[in-house]
């Protein structure tokens, strides 16, 4: 029997909701600006919050490993250019 009030269940459900919301945000930005711009924006937001953006941060934002491998170098350059402006 599953305890519906278990902290583990609530924690898993909350994490699942956050992941879904992150993916939805990433998809909205990508649809408007393109994948590289979306990733650059996420990189800037994360770096502003914690001074760094890791691959784990990008995965948590809803990017796939393939998207990260393909777009991260260009997104990093775009984020740096934007930060300098």
TAVEN-V825393 format. One record per backbone hydrogen bond with DSSP energy under -0.5 kcal/mol. CO is the residue of the C=O (numbers start at 0). NH is the residue of the N-H. If there is no record, write none. Layout:
CO&NH  CO&NH
//
This chain:
1&3  2&5  5&9  6&10  7&11  8&12  9&13  10&14  11&15  12&16  13&17  14&18  15&19  16&20  17&21  18&22  19&23  20&24  21&25  22&26  23&27  24&28  25&29  26&30  27&31  28&32  28&33  29&33  33&37  34&38  35&39  36&40  37&41  38&42  39&43  40&44  41&45  42&46  43&47  44&48  45&49  45&51  46&50  53&57  54&58  55&59  56&60  57&62  58&61  63&67  64&68  65&69  66&70  67&71  70&74  71&75  72&76  73&77  74&78  75&79  76&80  77&81  78&82  79&83  80&84
//
